[in-house]
Amino acid sequence: MFYVQRGADGRVTGVSVSPQGSTEPPLSGEHPEVLDFLLRNGGDAAAAQALAATDLNLARVIEDLIGLLAETGVIMFTDLPQGAQRKLLLRERLRARLGEINPMVDEDDAIL
């Protein structure tokens, strides 16, 4: 989570991991304003950090896409490489287990 500082025009002028006097609630590393600031001002390391912040969500999108394609018969789950099958099945079991432990977990794996 990141805390942002804004200029008079409302644009993000700074990003930090601690409040630094900001009265705004923290924003995720995936928030468009955080990503934009890091990409404009942070150099290669910040760009890599911004890219990593989107990896988990993209992984979930890909899982959902594979599930949809398999459900509609466009692909067969068994057509996937065995390594991919194992990883997808493991994540499915982990999500199911997380849902059993905490029924307040939504379909995006976020704890409510």
VENDAKA-V619560 format. One record per residue. N is the residue number from 0. RES is the residue in one letter. PHI is phi in degrees with one decimal (NA if undefined). PSI is psi in whole degrees, -180 to 180 (NA if undefined). D_CENTER is the distance of its C-alpha to the mean C-alpha in Angstrom with 2 decimals. Layout:
{{N;RES;PHI;PSI;D_CENTER} {N;RES;PHI;PSI;D_CENTER}}
//
This chain:
{{0;M;NA;145;11.75} {1;F;-126.4;145;14.13} {2;Y;-102.4;137;17.44} {3;V;-112.7;149;18.83} {4;Q;-111.2;142;22.46} {5;R;-120.7;149;23.83} {6;G;-84.2;179;27.05} {7;A;-59.5;-28;29.76} {8;D;-84.4;-1;28.30} {9;G;89.9;-6;24.97} {10;R;-78.2;149;23.05} {11;V;-68.3;126;20.87} {12;T;-112.2;-10;23.28} {13;G;-162.3;152;21.57} {14;V;-136.7;135;18.41} {15;S;-146.0;167;18.77} {16;V;-90.9;-5;17.39} {17;S;-125.0;159;20.40} {18;P;-55.7;-37;21.86} {19;Q;50.2;36;24.64} {20;G;86.6;-2;26.47} {21;S;-72.1;138;23.71} {22;T;-99.9;-3;24.26} {23;E;-80.8;151;20.97} {24;P;-67.1;153;18.23} {25;P;-66.6;153;15.40} {26;L;-113.0;150;12.42} {27;S;-71.5;162;8.81} {28;G;-65.8;-13;8.30} {29;E;-93.3;-9;6.50} {30;H;-61.4;134;9.72} {31;P;-53.8;-38;12.10} {32;E;-69.4;-37;14.91} {33;V;-66.8;-49;13.35} {34;L;-59.5;-44;12.27} {35;D;-60.6;-45;15.74} {36;F;-63.2;-47;17.54} {37;L;-61.9;-41;16.17} {38;L;-69.2;-36;17.01} {39;R;-75.7;-33;20.37} {40;N;-122.0;-9;21.45} {41;G;-102.1;-6;19.83} {42;G;74.4;-166;21.13} {43;D;-64.2;-40;19.83} {44;A;-63.2;-42;18.26} {45;A;-68.5;-37;16.17} {46;A;-63.4;-41;15.24} {47;A;-64.4;-40;14.17} {48;Q;-64.8;-42;12.10} {49;A;-64.7;-41;10.45} {50;L;-63.7;-44;9.94} {51;A;-62.7;-33;8.53} {52;A;-63.8;-25;5.86} {53;T;-92.3;-11;4.69} {54;D;-59.6;-46;5.90} {55;L;-63.7;-43;4.21} {56;N;-66.6;-38;3.36} {57;L;-65.8;-38;6.63} {58;A;-59.7;-42;8.13} {59;R;-67.0;-38;8.12} {60;V;-61.8;-44;9.61} {61;I;-64.8;-42;12.03} {62;E;-58.5;-47;13.01} {63;D;-62.9;-39;13.79} {64;L;-64.5;-45;15.65} {65;I;-61.6;-43;17.63} {66;G;-60.2;-44;18.51} {67;L;-63.9;-45;19.73} {68;L;-62.9;-38;21.71} {69;A;-70.0;-42;23.27} {70;E;-62.6;-37;24.14} {71;T;-87.9;-1;25.86} {72;G;81.6;9;27.69} {73;V;-68.1;-38;26.47} {74;I;-131.2;161;25.64} {75;M;-104.0;136;26.71} {76;F;-54.5;-37;24.31} {77;T;-71.0;-11;27.10} {78;D;-73.6;-21;27.00} {79;L;-71.7;151;23.83} {80;P;-58.0;148;24.60} {81;Q;-57.7;-37;25.19} {82;G;-61.8;-42;22.55} {83;A;-67.1;-40;19.87} {84;Q;-59.3;-46;21.53} {85;R;-61.2;-45;21.50} {86;K;-64.9;-43;17.82} {87;L;-65.7;-42;16.96} {88;L;-65.7;-39;19.63} {89;L;-62.3;-47;18.54} {90;R;-64.1;-37;15.00} {91;E;-62.8;-44;16.84} {92;R;-65.5;-41;19.26} {93;L;-64.3;-42;16.83} {94;R;-63.7;-41;15.09} {95;A;-63.9;-43;18.69} {96;R;-64.4;-42;19.81} {97;L;-61.8;-40;17.19} {98;G;-65.5;-33;18.34} {99;E;-69.7;-41;21.90} {100;I;-70.1;-43;21.52} {101;N;-130.8;98;19.81} {102;P;-65.7;-4;20.62} {103;M;-89.5;16;18.55} {104;V;-91.1;127;15.28} {105;D;-85.7;-177;14.25} {106;E;-68.3;-15;13.42} {107;D;-96.2;12;9.62} {108;D;69.3;14;10.35} {109;A;-88.0;140;10.23} {110;I;-83.3;125;13.55} {111;L;-80.0;NA;15.75}}
//
